[in-house]
Every structure is written in structure tokens, then in C-alpha cells.
Amino acid sequence: MDVHILGGLSVREGGVPITPTAAAPRQVLALLTAFAGQVVPVTVLTEELWPSGAPRGARTELATHIAELRALIARALHETEDEGAAGGWTERRTADAVLVSLPGGYRLDTGVGVHDIGQFERAAGAGYRAMDAGDLPRASLRLGEALALWRGEPYAGVAAGPCLRREIERLESARLSVLDQWVEAQLGLGRHEEILSELPGLAARYATNEPLQAHLMVALLRCGRHEEALAVYERLRVILHRETGMEPCARLRRLQHAVLAVRHTRVAAGSGGRSPLPGTPGERVFGYTGGHPAAPAHAGGTPAVTWYGPALPRVPAQPQAGRADTVTTGVAVPV
């Protein structure tokens, strides 16, 4: 079974779509795919479908949705057999074996197939390990692969109850963490000019995400655009003070002091200013120009990241342990 979640729910058994069009069974399938291979309790499923309280007959209605899903799975398995699928393993599968009833809940056994969340987590894990080992080219490649799997919002088109919303928030946080490290890898590889065509729009979209604001400040500093780097800090300070009553973190304050010191040195040496960033922040975000374009290959074998275009919910940044001050050390470079 192939399961795609990162940009809308799409589930196929043997290449045959089994995603229902009706809202309620689609929501049930979404929750089962979120915890594929695990038992999802009936109580969790009913809370998902009826957050304000399950009506009388809720379990019967849930059983009806399960029966609808099994009918779709059975049809897909039958079509696969009719097409003469070889190997026998798929032929031995039954709808009851794919969507299993157990005491107190149900389990979706996806078997051998593609699950894009698993792909994302494996690529991200490999990227994090490469970052820890100091292998920036490999980190850039694997983290870029993880981000390129995203075609849009997770579970787009599915009515999300409390459990699915928590899963969506978890995935969005994981993506922002990967993005933070991918940008850091680009900076470590000296690609600050290259990512400046994309990073301002991304930083504007996540206006309170401190790691992204720090990355933008570093990229601007390395390009000699000190006033713009300071403007990024000031904009963040104003937003944070208005929304939380707090100042930027110590990492950002140290970075601001570094920019001020570099600017003072350059001004004292008689260096000229630079023009402001062209365009309006948010016009392009990792190549997005409308629709859902494919991610082109990045120079040097690193896939370019297509950051999807629709408005995204603000998700708290999830910096990786042990990496809190990596941007600060990156300031000490020729500018």
C-alpha cells in the first residue's frame, strides 16, 4: 500500500486508489494512516469524528465507515488480481487482513509500499546525522530530499479533529526543524548569495521563527548588507514584543552585536552601502510561483526545495539539541 500524506491524502492498494470521497470515512482513513501498523482505539476515532461528543449510535456509524473502507480495499485487491499481479503475496491479502478489527480498535497494515512520512523521517534523520558529523554536502542533499517530499499541507482536504490536528502540528514542527538545518547547511557551504533569493520570503512567512531570522541575518551580513540584517533583527524585536512581550533570544542579540561591530569596522574603513533587497518578501518561497511545481535539481546534485505556496499556520520552531549557537559562529567569516 502506498500512502501519501504530505500535501493531501492519497492511499493506493496495488496502484488502485482507495481514498474515499466522503468526508467521514476519509477522516477515518487519514487517522488510520497516521498510525499505520498501530491499533487506533475506537474512543480516539469517535473523538476525532465528533470532538464535541459522540452521538447515540456513534459506534455503529463508525463501523459503517470501516465497512466502506474495507469495500474499497477489497475492490482494489480484486482489480489487482484481475490484472494478473504476480508474486502471490498481494493475492493472499484480504480486506480484513489490511484493515484489522481488534478488541477496542482497528489497525491498518500497509504492508510493503511507500509511506511519504517514513521517507521524510528517514531522509531527515540521515541529514541530521550528517550535520552532526560535519558532512555539510551530504546534509544539504538529504535534508533537501526530505523537504522536497512536501507537496502541500499535510492531510490537506481532510477534516481534522483533535488527534489529526496534533499530528499535523507535529509534522509541521518537524518540517521547520529540517528547514532550519537545511538553510544552516547552505550557509556552511557558502551559498548565502544563492539562498538570499528565497530566504527573505520564508522569513517573512514565519516572522517569529528565530532560527530563520538568524539565518537571514547571517546571509545578509556575508553579502555586506548590514543595514538590512539589522532591520531583520529590529522587525523581529517589534513583533515579539507586541505578541509575547519578550525580546529576541540571546543568540539573536549576539548576532545583532556582531553585525553592528562589522558595520562599524566597514564604515570606519570607508566602505559603501548596499542596495536593499529587491522585490517584496513572500513573493517567492523556494521557487513557488503558483500551483505545485516539481522541485528542479540543485547545482552540484542537491535538490532544490520547493516550499509550497498556500498560507501556512505559524508553528513554534523546534531547534535541534546542541545546535543553538551554530549561526553565531558562522558570523566570523569574510564579508
Buried (B, 14 or more C-beta within 10 A) or exposed (E): BBBBBBBBBBBBBBEBEBBBEEEBBBBBBBBBBBBBEEBBBBEBBBBBBBEEEBEEEBEEBBEEBBEBBBBBBBBBBEBBEEEEBEEEEBBEBEBEEBBEEEEEBBBBEBBEBEBBBEBBBEBBEBBBEBBEEEBBBBBBBBBBBBBBBBBBBBBBBBEBBEBBBEBBBBBBBBBBBBBBBBBBBBBBBEBBEBBBBBBBBBBBBBBBBBBBBBBBBBBBBBBBBBEBBBBBBEBBBEBBEEEEEEEBBEBBBBBBEBBBEBBEEBEEEEEEEEEEBEEEBBEBBBBBEEEBEEBEEBEEEBBBBBBBBEEBEEBEBBBBEEBEEBBBEBBEEEB
